[in-house]
Amino acid sequence: MTRARPKIRTSFWLCLLLVATRCAATGKDPRLSGIENYALNRPGVVMIRTEYSANVYVNSMRMDNRAFNVLLDSIQKLDHGGGVSPEQKLDIVLREMNNRPARFFQTTFDYIKQPEQITSIGTGFFITGSGYVATNCHLIDREDAFIRRQFILSAFRQITEASIGALESSWATHFTEQQRSLLYNTYASVYSRLFSMILYDLRKDIYVVYKSDQADGTADTVKKLAAIVIKGQPMPGKDIAILKISDGDELPVLKLASDKLPRVGEQLFVYGYPGPVTNNDFVSAASAIEPTLTTGIVSAIKQSVGSWPVIQMDANINHGSSGGPVCNEDGEVVGLTTFGSLENTGGLAAGLNFAVPVAILNEFIDSVDITPASSPASLRFAHALNMYGQHRYHAAQQEFLAVRALNKHYPGIYAYIADCQEKIKAGKGRAIGPVESIVIISALLLLLLGILAGVKIRRSA
């Protein structure tokens, strides 16, 4: 009996050593930092462009020269003493035309064909490496009345600008801003009451736009036509849509969180293409494809009017942010940015915004039998970022090269490879990371304890 115990103790230490070795082989990467999660998720965020095109046919109009000449004669009679300046005469003409537009403008049987295009921009993200994209339904499914109104407004602006320019040319004058505003009101009255605008050949194309890196270090923009796989209804419906594009590469994917709702106070990271940034005149068009990151917390979990939950958050969003991923601290998508709150002025109230939870997205994913999963490229990229963050540049470089083999246009890949090469040349970095160091040290300690225990047992024997 006394000799059986040493064998048991020796086996115990050997088991611990095997467990430690197993941990070294299969240990998980530690949580990525916020900056690393941004680097991981940014490539999978895409811009959604819905382009509507149509021809607007508008009744052409002409000015009633007889009525106009009568007006000029009456002004001349007022100015028999020469006390009315040319600017004042022009003001009188424009005010009279605005007060009685039907007297000075007449319809004709001719039509003007005005080609028009309207673009709606929003946000989405890849949920599979094969090109499935999640976004909001309202980005791709506008009401017919809204589309018609936008086309007519666009056509009206262009025709009115042309008409005002023609008047300036024929009258050999230059209108002030006040005079132009008065003319805009005049033409608006004319077109709303006397002329018809008819919409023909309406077409809608949906595109997914994303960044593509080139071997020379430059970035390109890819614009792919998308097909609608499934869609819900704009708010107050379940405002979700899933699109599909074709691409031969393994695309970068964002990981979806579980259906469990985030807790109030939890940190959130929101990606999107807010209009004030995308349309900023001082920001280059080439950088428009870079998504904007805003942060905030879960302010509350509310119920929609449809009795399903929505996530209230204080992260800033704007028009164009809709459909963007809302991520937790682990970089997982917990919802989609969908709608905000309106001020009394009609503008968006800052910090009072809402996201549709990922559980609603999963309902649509399940109904079309899609399996969201990180692509091999995304998994390797995440591992590479982890090693890069640990300053293990040799290992990180090998992983980045593996990502490039899966997708040679993976956003950011060439910059990371070049940076690793520079750091290796400079002699920076270490061979192993902190997790492996701890596991190896633990294994060595266990081995040493096992040896000491064996020596002690032999002495006692």
FIKOLVEX-469582 format. One line per 4 residues: number of its first residue (from 1); for each residue x, y, z of N, C-alpha, C. Coordinates in pm, whole numbers. Each point is the difference from the previous one (the first is absolute). Layout:
NUM) X:Y:Z:X:Y:Z:X:Y:Z ~ ...
//
This chain:
1) 83:-121:0:-83:121:0:86:126:0 ~ 113:-6:72:83:120:8:66:31:-133 ~ 21:-99:-88:65:25:-128:-100:39:-109 ~ -130:-15:22:-101:38:-101:-18:151:-7
5) 19:68:113:-22:145:4:95:77:-90 ~ 130:-30:-4:89:74:-88:-46:-7:-144 ~ -47:-116:-47:-46:-12:-138:-120:90:-25 ~ -91:4:95:-120:83:-15:40:147:-8
9) 93:42:89:41:140:0:73:36:-129 ~ 86:-89:-47:72:26:-124:-99:11:-117 ~ -100:-87:-3:-102:7:-106:-78:130:8 ~ -24:46:123:-74:126:17:76:117:-62
13) 131:7:25:80:110:-55:12:-11:-152 ~ 8:-120:-50:5:-19:-145:-130:45:-65 ~ -114:-28:65:-130:46:-52:-6:152:-6 ~ 50:64:107:0:146:0:88:55:-112
17) 111:-66:-24:90:43:-107:-68:-14:-135 ~ -72:-110:-21:-72:-21:-126:-109:106:-19 ~ -71:34:108:-103:103:-7:61:134:-39 ~ 114:34:61:67:126:-32:44:3:-145
21) 54:-116:-47:43:-6:-139:-119:17:-93 ~ -112:-63:37:-123:13:-80:-47:145:-5 ~ 7:69:111:-39:141:5:87:84:-92 ~ 129:-32:-4:91:75:-87:-35:-18:-145
25) -52:-121:-33:-33:-28:-140:-134:58:-41 ~ -96:8:95:-137:40:-38:-47:126:69 ~ 85:67:74:-42:119:73:-57:106:-91 ~ -106:66:42:-66:104:-79:74:133:11
29) -15:80:-104:58:134:6:-74:83:104 ~ 69:88:70:-69:89:94:-87:99:-77 ~ -91:65:71:-92:95:-64:77:110:-71 ~ -46:31:-122:61:108:-75:-35:134:63
33) 87:97:-13:-27:134:50:-102:68:-89 ~ -50:117:44:-96:75:-80:57:39:-135 ~ 128:41:-2:64:39:-126:14:-121:-92 ~ 38:-115:58:14:-121:-81:-135:-47:-53
37) -106:13:80:-134:-37:-47:-45:91:-114 ~ 38:128:7:-33:90:-112:73:-46:-125 ~ 128:-32:14:78:-48:-115:-57:-130:-55 ~ -54:-84:89:-58:-127:-42:-133:19:-72
41) -84:89:50:-136:15:-54:-10:94:-118 ~ 88:99:-6:-11:102:-104:-6:-58:-142 ~ 82:-102:-35:-7:-50:-138:-135:-58:-39 ~ -78:-49:100:-128:-62:-31:-118:95:-5
45) 24:129:30:-106:101:-7:-6:53:-143 ~ -121:7:-56:-17:40:-140:-100:113:-11 ~ 11:71:-111:-96:105:-32:-110:-58:-89 ~ -124:34:29:-114:-42:-82:-47:120:-82
49) 5:-13:-133:-45:107:-90:-122:-49:-77 ~ -113:66:21:-120:-30:-77:-20:114:-100 ~ 10:-33:-128:-6:101:-105:-131:-14:-78 ~ -79:107:3:-125:7:-75:22:89:-122
53) -46:-45:-115:9:82:-120:-136:0:-70 ~ -31:111:-65:-128:12:-71:7:119:-95 ~ -95:6:-91:-18:117:-86:-122:77:47 ~ 17:128:23:-111:87:41:-39:85:-120
57) -127:-12:-39:-52:79:-111:-80:117:56 ~ 37:120:-45:-60:122:54:-54:85:-115 ~ -122:51:19:-55:96:-97:95:119:-15 ~ 37:31:-122:78:122:-20:-93:120:11
61) 54:113:38:-81:119:16:62:115:-77 ~ -82:98:-28:49:122:-65:-61:120:70 ~ 70:111:-11:-50:122:61:-96:69:-95 ~ -108:53:54:-97:76:-79:58:140:-23
65) 57:19:-119:68:126:-30:-94:120:7 ~ -125:-21:-41:-96:113:3:-21:48:143 ~ -23:-96:93:-20:37:141:127:62:58 ~ 115:-51:-41:126:52:52:24:143:-49
69) -32:27:-127:19:136:-54:-95:99:67 ~ -121:-44:28:-95:87:71:56:38:136 ~ 62:-100:68:61:27:130:114:102:-13 ~ 84:-16:-101:111:94:-18:-51:141:-30
73) -107:11:-80:-57:131:-31:-53:68:126 ~ -63:-78:86:-55:59:124:112:51:90 ~ 115:-71:0:114:43:82:59:129:-57 ~ 5:9:-132:52:120:-64:-86:122:35
77) -131:-18:6:-90:110:36:24:46:143 ~ 35:-97:89:30:37:138:126:84:9 ~ 88:-21:-97:132:62:4:10:123:-91 ~ -108:72:-11:5:117:-91:94:107:52
81) 29:-3:129:93:100:55:144:-50:7 ~ 24:-126:-33:135:-56:1:51:-33:139 ~ -90:-24:97:44:-25:137:11:-146:37 ~ -29:-93:-96:5:-144:29:125:-58:-65
85) 85:-63:82:125:-56:-51:-28:-130:-75 ~ 94:-45:-87:-18:-129:-70:-19:-117:97 ~ 72:-1:114:-15:-109:98:-140:-2:58 ~ -56:121:26:-136:7:54:-103:-46:-103
89) 25:32:-127:-90:-46:-106:0:-152:-8 ~ 117:-57:10:10:-146:-5:-73:-63:117 ~ 13:58:119:-72:-51:116:-151:4:-22 ~ -48:108:-60:-143:14:-25:-46:-110:-96
93) 79:-24:-106:-35:-104:-99:-9:-137:67 ~ 101:-32:79:6:-132:62:-112:-19:103 ~ -32:104:76:-109:-11:98:-134:-17:-70 ~ -20:72:-110:-126:-12:-73:-14:-140:-62
97) 109:-53:-54:-3:-135:-55:-29:-103:109 ~ 53:23:120:-23:-93:110:-143:7:50 ~ -59:121:-2:-136:17:49:-103:-59:-95 ~ 28:9:-131:-97:-49:-99:71:-84:-108
101) 53:-116:38:78:-79:-96:-82:-49:-118 ~ -128:-32:22:-84:-52:-109:-18:103:-111 ~ 17:127:31:-16:105:-101:121:7:-94 ~ 118:-37:51:121:20:-79:58:-130:-60
105) -45:-116:49:55:-126:-51:-112:-84:-60 ~ 29:-63:-115:-98:-82:-70:59:-138:-29 ~ -86:-101:5:44:-134:-34:5:-18:-151 ~ 79:-101:-42:4:-37:-142:-27:-150:-8
109) -9:-50:-123:-23:-143:-18:132:-79:-6 ~ 111:71:16:130:-65:-2:41:-44:139 ~ 81:-106:2:51:-51:127:153:4:0 ~ 55:26:119:144:-7:20:31:-132:68
113) 95:-76:-57:43:-125:61:122:27:87 ~ -15:-25:129:107:30:94:47:-130:68 ~ 116:-56:-41:50:-120:69:45:36:142 ~ -38:-82:96:33:27:139:52:-126:68
117) 85:20:101:50:-111:82:5:45:145 ~ -45:-88:88:2:26:144:75:-115:67 ~ 90:33:90:79:-101:68:-23:7:150 ~ -27:-116:59:-14:-13:146:118:-80:52
121) 68:52:102:119:-65:54:-24:-45:144 ~ 41:-121:29:-10:-53:136:117:-93:27 ~ -16:-87:99:108:-86:46:-48:-144:10 ~ 92:-93:-15:-27:-142:19:128:-69:43
125) -4:-134:12:121:-74:38:-14:-145:-46 ~ 115:-61:-31:2:-139:-45:-28:-93:118 ~ -88:-98:-24:-28:-101:103:53:-137:-41 ~ 43:-14:-126:68:-123:-45:113:40:-94
129) 99:-88:-13:110:26:-91:-37:-13:-145 ~ -121:-54:-28:-44:-20:-138:-81:117:-55 ~ -18:107:81:-61:120:-54:-140:34:46 ~ -50:-62:108:-129:42:56:21:123:88
133) -90:97:-15:12:130:67:-128:28:77 ~ 13:47:124:-114:42:81:-9:152:-1 ~ -123:52:-6:-21:144:2:-145:28:40 ~ -43:125:-11:-139:38:27:-84:-7:-125
137) -126:-38:18:-93:-7:-113:-28:138:-58 ~ -10:103:85:-42:131:-51:102:63:-95 ~ 123:-54:-2:100:52:-93:-26:-43:-144 ~ -68:-112:-16:-20:-56:-134:-146:-4:-42
141) -90:46:85:-144:-16:-25:-77:127:37 ~ 31:107:-70:-69:126:25:-143:-4:-56 ~ -88:78:61:-138:9:-48:-4:69:-137 ~ -95:-45:-85:-13:58:-134:-27:150:6
145) -82:42:97:-33:142:11:124:82:33 ~ 86:-55:87:124:70:37:92:12:-122 ~ 15:-110:-76:86:2:-118:-51:99:-102 ~ -131:-2:-25:-58:93:-98:26:145:42
149) -20:28:129:20:136:50:146:44:-18 ~ 93:-91:28:141:34:-14:38:26:-146 ~ -54:-81:-91:30:21:-141:-56:132:-50 ~ -122:30:40:-63:124:-45:74:121:56
153) 41:-7:126:76:111:59:133:19:-72 ~ 66:-111:-32:128:9:-70:-18:60:-139 ~ -102:-48:-71:-26:54:-135:-38:147:7 ~ -82:36:100:-41:140:15:120:90:22
157) 94:-44:87:118:82:27:82:24:-126 ~ 19:-105:-78:82:14:-120:-67:87:-105 ~ -130:-23:-21:-72:80:-100:-10:145:43 ~ -22:23:129:-10:137:50:132:73:-13
161) 111:-68:32:132:61:-16:22:40:-146 ~ -38:-89:-91:17:29:-143:-88:118:-41 ~ -123:6:50:-91:108:-36:49:135:53 ~ 49:2:123:52:124:58:123:46:-78
165) 85:-97:-37:118:35:-80:-40:59:-135 ~ -104:-55:-62:-47:51:-129:-55:142:14 ~ -72:28:111:-51:134:23:114:100:19 ~ 100:-39:78:115:88:20:68:33:-133
169) 9:-100:-86:66:22:-129:-83:91:-90 ~ -130:-27:-9:-84:80:-90:-23:142:52 ~ 1:17:132:-21:133:57:134:72:25 ~ 110:-70:-28:133:60:18:17:56:142
173) -29:-86:99:12:43:139:51:-116:84 ~ 23:27:128:41:-104:94:-84:15:125 ~ -80:-103:29:-93:8:113:74:-9:133 ~ -50:72:99:50:-13:136:-58:-127:61
177) 52:-39:119:-50:-119:67:-148:14:33 ~ -42:120:41:-141:23:30:-86:-14:-124 ~ 50:52:-112:-75:-10:-125:-9:-143:-48 ~ 109:-75:15:-2:-141:-39:-98:-79:86
181) -3:32:129:-93:-67:90:-145:29:-40 ~ -26:123:-37:-135:38:-45:-38:-76:-127 ~ 95:-13:-92:-26:-75:-123:-24:-148:28 ~ 74:-55:95:-22:-140:37:-144:-20:47
185) -48:92:83:-139:-8:47:-98:13:-115 ~ 33:85:-96:-88:19:-116:-10:-128:-81 ~ 116:-60:-31:0:-123:-79:-64:-115:75 ~ 20:-4:132:-64:-105:79:-152:11:-11
189) -51:120:6:-144:21:-15:-48:-39:-139 ~ 80:36:-101:-37:-31:-140:-6:-151:-21 ~ 105:-71:43:6:-145:-25:-101:-77:84 ~ -31:50:117:-97:-72:85:-143:17:-49
193) -30:113:-67:-138:27:-40:-26:-14:-148 ~ 100:26:-85:-26:8:-143:63:-112:-82 ~ 109:-60:51:75:-95:-80:4:-136:69 ~ 2:-103:-81:6:-136:55:140:-57:-17
197) 40:-86:95:126:-73:-9:-33:-149:8 ~ 47:-75:-99:-32:-142:-11:129:-80:8 ~ -4:-107:80:117:-85:22:-10:-125:-87 ~ 108:-29:-75:4:-119:-85:132:-74:22
201) -3:-130:-31:122:-83:-4:74:0:134 ~ -75:-11:110:64:-4:131:78:-131:18 ~ 125:13:45:85:-117:21:74:13:132 ~ 20:-115:67:72:-1:127:112:-102:-6
205) 121:43:34:116:-88:8:63:13:138 ~ 31:-113:61:60:-1:133:145:-47:-12 ~ 90:76:60:141:-34:-8:59:-13:140 ~ 96:-91:13:82:-11:120:139:52:-37
209) 47:99:75:128:65:-30:95:-24:117 ~ 123:-42:-32:95:-27:106:143:23:-49 ~ 91:5:95:139:31:-30:75:-124:-45 ~ 94:20:-92:84:-108:-50:143:49:-8
213) 92:-69:67:141:39:0:73:-57:-121 ~ 97:76:-49:80:-43:-114:144:-26:45 ~ 72:-80:-80:136:-40:36:96:118:8 ~ -30:109:-73:90:117:3:-25:90:119
217) -89:-42:91:-26:79:120:-116:96:-13 ~ -56:14:-119:-115:88:-19:-129:-76:30 ~ -106:74:19:-131:-59:27:-96:31:-114 ~ -83:-96:-32:-100:17:-104:-138:-20:63
221) -104:38:-74:-137:-18:46:-71:-96:-92 ~ -60:-104:58:-75:-98:-76:-149:30:14 ~ -69:1:-111:-145:26:-1:-68:-118:-67 ~ -74:-80:79:-61:-123:-50:-152:10:3
225) -62:-40:-110:-146:-5:-5:-49:-108:96 ~ -101:32:80:-50:-92:103:-141:-46:-32 ~ -28:-123:39:-136:-55:-12:-62:-6:139 ~ -130:23:8:-71:-10:128:-33:-146:27
229) 50:-53:111:-29:-138:39:-131:-5:78 ~ -14:90:95:-121:10:81:-4:137:62 ~ -120:52:22:-15:130:65:-127:2:83 ~ 5:84:106:-118:19:82:-76:122:-45
233) -35:84:95:-70:126:-27:71:112:74 ~ 7:120:-60:57:113:74:-74:21:132 ~ 66:64:96:-64:28:128:-136:65:-24 ~ -103:-43:75:6:-80:123:4:-151:-21
237) 25:-47:-125:19:-142:-23:139:-43:40 ~ 28:-127:-23:134:-53:30:92:42:-114 ~ 75:107:26:75:73:-103:133:-68:-32 ~ -8:-117:-61:117:-81:-32:-4:-40:-147
241) 116:-2:-64:12:-55:-135:131:-75:-9 ~ 0:-108:-76:123:-76:-28:23:3:-151 ~ 119:41:-40:38:10:-140:107:-103:-31 ~ 23:-21:-130:106:-94:-42:74:58:-119
245) 133:-4:9:84:38:-112:87:-119:-37 ~ 57:4:-121:91:-105:-45:142:52:5 ~ 88:-76:65:140:38:9:81:-127:20 ~ 107:-16:-75:78:-122:7:89:-11:122
249) 21:109:71:89:0:116:-75:-36:128 ~ 77:-39:101:-55:-19:134:-16:138:64 ~ -123:44:16:-26:137:45:10:12:152 ~ 36:118:50:9:21:145:-139:1:64
253) -13:-66:112:-130:-23:63:0:53:143 ~ -114:56:42:-19:38:140:-72:-113:72 ~ 44:-30:121:-59:-108:78:-126:49:70 ~ -106:-82:-4:-126:34:67:3:-48:144
257) -51:81:91:-10:-39:140:-118:-95:17 ~ -16:-53:120:-116:-84:29:-126:87:1 ~ -115:-66:3:-128:73:-2:-26:77:129 ~ 80:-23:102:-21:69:128:22:150:-17
261) -92:79:54:9:146:-11:115:54:84 ~ 68:104:-45:106:61:82:-61:65:124 ~ 83:19:100:-47:59:126:11:152:-3 ~ -87:66:72:5:146:12:135:40:61
265) 65:97:-63:131:44:45:114:-65:-74 ~ -29:-103:-78:105:-70:-74:55:89:-111 ~ 132:-9:-22:67:80:-103:-36:-52:-139 ~ -24:95:-93:-34:-35:-137:92:73:-98
269) 23:-64:-115:80:57:-107:-83:-6:-129 ~ -22:115:-63:-92:10:-112:75:45:-124 ~ -17:-74:-110:66:30:-127:-104:47:-101 ~ 39:97:-84:-95:45:-101:56:108:-91
273) -86:48:-88:36:105:-96:-96:119:17 ~ 14:75:110:-89:114:23:13:104:-110 ~ -114:49:-47:-2:95:-111:87:123:18 ~ -2:66:117:83:120:16:149:-24:-21
277) 46:-125:17:140:-32:-28:18:-41:-145 ~ -87:-90:-47:11:-50:-137:-12:112:-102 ~ -85:100:28:-25:109:-94:76:127:33 ~ 97:-9:91:76:118:39:91:47:-113
281) -12:127:-38:77:54:-113:151:2:26 ~ 40:-5:128:143:8:32:63:-138:22 ~ -77:-106:-19:51:-137:12:8:-59:-139 ~ 113:-61:-34:19:-52:-135:-100:-111:-31
285) -40:-8:-126:-94:-103:-44:59:-139:16 ~ 133:-11:-14:66:-131:10:-13:-60:140 ~ -6:87:102:-8:-50:138:-143:-19:47 ~ -97:23:-88:-141:-15:38:-32:-144:38
289) 76:-97:-52:-28:-140:27:48:-43:138 ~ 78:85:69:43:-32:136:-116:22:96 ~ -46:-103:71:-112:19:91:38:84:121 ~ -99:65:57:18:82:120:-37:-84:123
293) 83:8:103:-27:-70:126:-46:99:105 ~ -115:-28:62:-44:77:117:-23:-98:114 ~ 10:50:121:-15:-87:116:-107:56:94 ~ -50:-87:84:-100:42:98:-30:-117:92
297) -111:10:68:-43:-107:89:-146:-36:-31 ~ -42:-113:51:-142:-37:-6:-74:87:101 ~ -87:86:-51:-74:91:89:-122:-67:62 ~ -63:-89:-78:-121:-69:48:-35:-109:-100
301) -80:-95:46:-62:-98:-90:-149:34:-3 ~ -48:44:-116:-140:42:-14:-77:-103:-85 ~ -128:19:-9:-85:-83:-86:-45:82:-120 ~ 7:-58:-119:-54:67:-118:-152:-7:3
305) -64:75:-88:-146:-5:-5:-49:-136:-47 ~ 92:-80:-58:-33:-136:-40:24:-101:112 ~ 34:49:119:17:-83:121:126:-87:-2 ~ 98:36:-81:130:-68:8:103:103:46
309) 110:-47:63:93:93:65:85:79:-99 ~ 36:121:40:99:82:-72:100:52:102 ~ 123:21:-46:110:44:87:15:150:-12 ~ -22:73:110:25:144:0:146:23:38
313) 66:92:-72:142:27:24:27:148:-17 ~ 111:45:57:34:142:-12:113:24:-100 ~ 42:-104:-73:101:20:-106:-58:87:-110 ~ 78:93:-51:-48:92:-102:-17:-70:-135
317) -113:23:-64:-25:-49:-135:-62:114:-80 ~ -12:-21:-131:-64:99:-86:-50:-73:-123 ~ -68:76:-89:-46:-60:-125:121:-61:-72 ~ -11:-126:-38:111:-72:-60:56:-106:93
321) -26:15:131:46:-99:97:-90:-123:4 ~ -121:12:-51:-97:-109:7:56:-129:-59 ~ -27:-111:68:44:-131:-46:138:-39:48 ~ 69:93:68:136:-27:45:2:-91:121
325) 111:-74:20:11:-91:115:24:75:130 ~ -69:-44:104:21:47:137:67:-115:73 ~ 123:22:47:81:-109:55:25:18:150 ~ 20:-113:68:37:4:142:152:8:14
329) 49:-10:123:143:14:25:82:-114:-58 ~ -65:-112:-30:69:-113:-61:-1:10:-153 ~ -55:109:-53:-5:17:-145:-115:-74:-66 ~ -91:-57:78:-113:-75:-56:-118:92:-25
333) -75:-26:-108:-115:82:-36:-118:-34:90 ~ -49:101:72:-118:-20:86:-125:63:-60 ~ 17:80:-107:-117:63:-62:37:77:-124 ~ -100:59:-64:17:82:-120:-56:139:28
337) 79:103:-24:-47:138:12:-119:20:-94 ~ -112:53:53:-121:4:-83:-72:134:1 ~ -25:58:117:-74:127:1:41:84:119 ~ -29:129:-12:30:95:106:-127:63:54
341) 18:105:78:-112:77:55:3:140:-59 ~ -116:57:-28:-8:130:-65:-21:112:102 ~ 70:110:-23:-25:123:76:-128:65:-53 ~ -48:103:72:-117:75:-47:27:70:-133
345) 128:29:-26:37:66:-125:2:-96:-118 ~ -12:-131:26:5:-99:-107:135:-65:-16 ~ 104:52:66:133:-60:-8:15:-114:99 ~ 106:-79:-16:25:-112:89:48:49:136
349) -57:-56:106:44:32:135:128:-77:30 ~ 101:68:47:130:-63:25:-8:-97:116 ~ 60:-119:-19:15:-95:110:-125:-73:41 ~ -106:2:-83:-125:-70:32:-36:-89:-118
353) 81:-105:-20:-10:-80:-120:-29:-146:33 ~ -42:-75:-102:-47:-136:23:58:-98:-101 ~ 17:-124:47:50:-108:-85:-95:-119:10 ~ -18:-69:-113:-75:-125:-1:93:-110:50
357) -39:-79:100:91:-100:56:30:-112:-99 ~ 112:-69:23:46:-104:-91:-99:-117:-4 ~ -79:-19:104:-100:-107:0:-99:16:-115 ~ -36:124:-34:-92:24:-112:69:-34:-132
361) 128:36:-12:76:-37:-119:5:-152:-14 ~ 18:-71:110:9:-146:-4:-130:-65:-48 ~ -112:65:27:-128:-52:-51:3:-6:-153 ~ 53:105:-63:7:3:-146:106:-97:-52
365) 113:-7:70:106:-93:-40:-51:-144:2 ~ -72:-36:106:-51:-137:13:-104:-32:-108 ~ -78:100:-39:-108:-25:-97:52:-27:-140 ~ 124:40:-30:56:-26:-133:116:-99:7
369) 17:-63:115:98:-107:16:143:45:-32 ~ 37:116:57:138:48:-10:70:-34:131 ~ 125:-39:-9:79:-27:120:108:106:13 ~ -25:103:82:105:102:17:119:-58:73
373) 117:25:-53:122:-51:61:117:83:-46 ~ 98:13:88:122:72:-37:69:-73:-114 ~ 41:72:-101:72:-60:-111:140:-39:45 ~ 63:-96:-67:139:-34:35:91:122:-3
377) -25:93:-94:83:121:-8:-17:84:126 ~ -124:15:47:-25:80:120:62:-64:124 ~ -9:-134:10:58:-69:115:152:17:3 ~ 63:-15:-116:146:17:-5:38:145:28
381) -81:92:-49:28:142:22:-10:34:149 ~ -101:-56:68:-14:23:144:120:-55:76 ~ 45:-120:-39:116:-60:66:124:85:-26 ~ 13:48:-123:116:84:-36:0:129:81
385) -117:61:16:-9:124:78:39:-24:145 ~ -39:-117:53:34:-32:138:151:-11:18 ~ 65:-69:-92:146:-14:9:69:134:-28 ~ -57:78:-90:56:133:-27:-7:86:126
389) -112:-8:72:-14:76:124:95:-46:109 ~ 46:-126:-8:98:-53:96:144:24:-47 ~ 17:72:-110:132:32:-57:72:-125:-52 ~ -75:-101:-39:57:-121:-58:-7:14:-153
393) 88:80:-53:-12:43:-138:32:-112:-101 ~ 90:-92:35:28:-112:-91:-126:-85:-18 ~ -62:-39:112:-120:-83:-7:-117:76:-64 ~ -12:129:35:-108:81:-57:14:12:-151
397) 123:18:-46:23:13:-144:-44:-127:-73 ~ 30:-116:56:-40:-126:-64:-152:-11:-9 ~ -68:44:105:-147:-4:-2:-58:100:-100 ~ 57:120:-6:-46:99:-98:23:-52:-143
401) 111:-68:-22:25:-58:-133:-103:-108:-32 ~ -42:-76:102:-104:-101:-20:-133:65:-36 ~ -29:114:63:-122:74:-35:7:46:-145 ~ 115:51:-39:16:48:-139:-20:-114:-100
405) 42:-121:36:-19:-115:-88:-149:-31:-20 ~ -80:28:104:-145:-24:-9:-72:114:-70 ~ 48:122:19:-62:119:-62:109:104:-19 ~ 52:10:-121:112:91:-26:-40:147:6
409) -130:28:13:-47:139:10:-56:32:139 ~ 28:-85:99:-52:20:135:41:138:51 ~ -95:85:40:34:138:40:101:5:113 ~ 107:76:-23:102:21:102:112:-102:1
413) -12:-107:-80:94:-111:12:141:40:-40 ~ 17:78:-106:134:35:-47:70:95:98 ~ -77:87:63:59:91:98:53:-77:120 ~ -76:-101:45:46:-80:114:123:-82:-35
417) 2:-59:-120:116:-80:-42:125:88:-6 ~ -15:118:-61:114:92:-11:48:45:138 ~ -93:25:90:38:46:135:73:-111:75 ~ -47:-123:-15:69:-112:65:142:-13:-54
421) 16:13:-130:133:-11:-61:94:107:54 ~ -50:123:13:83:109:52:42:-27:145 ~ -92:-48:81:31:-26:141:96:-117:15 ~ -13:-101:-85:93:-113:5:140:45:-38
425) 11:83:-104:131:53:-41:64:84:110 ~ -84:70:76:51:85:108:31:-80:126 ~ -23:-133:-6:31:-84:116:-102:10:111 ~ -120:44:-31:-103:15:103:-82:-129:9
429) -72:-12:111:-92:-113:17:61:-111:81 ~ -86:-97:31:45:-116:76:-52:-127:-67 ~ 63:-112:36:-31:-126:-68:-131:-60:48 ~ -31:11:129:-122:-60:53:-79:105:75
433) -127:-25:16:-89:95:67:-13:-28:148 ~ -69:90:73:-13:-15:145:-77:-124:41 ~ -100:-40:-78:-78:-119:37:88:-123:-6 ~ 73:-13:-112:88:-115:-16:109:1:106
437) 51:120:34:104:11:102:-49:-55:134 ~ -121:39:39:-57:-45:127:-20:-150:-1 ~ -52:-53:-111:-26:-143:-9:131:-78:7 ~ 104:47:-71:129:-70:-1:64:3:139
441) -4:118:63:56:12:135:-74:-92:96 ~ -134:-3:-11:-80:-88:86:37:-146:-22 ~ 18:-36:-128:37:-139:-30:136:-35:59 ~ 95:93:-10:133:-24:55:-5:-14:153
445) -82:85:63:-14:-9:145:-60:-133:41 ~ -103:-43:-76:-62:-129:31:101:-113:-18 ~ 80:10:-106:101:-103:-23:102:-3:114 ~ 42:121:44:96:8:110:-57:-57:128
449) -127:33:28:-65:-54:119:-10:-152:-7 ~ -28:-50:-120:-8:-144:-18:133:-68:27 ~ 107:62:-49:135:-56:23:34:1:148 ~ -28:114:65:29:10:143:-80:-101:80
453) -127:-17:-40:-84:-98:70:55:-141:-18 ~ 48:-28:-121:56:-133:-26:124:-25:83 ~ 86:104:10:122:-15:81:-36:-24:146 ~ -99:75:50:-40:-14:139:-58:-139:28
457) -75:-51:-96:-60:-133:18:106:-108:4 ~ 98:12:-91:108:-100:-3:78:2:133 ~ 22:119:55:70:8:129:-78:-63:113 ~ -133:24:-3:-84:-56:107:-11:-149:-13
461) 17:-49:-125:-7:-145:-18:124:-67:58
//
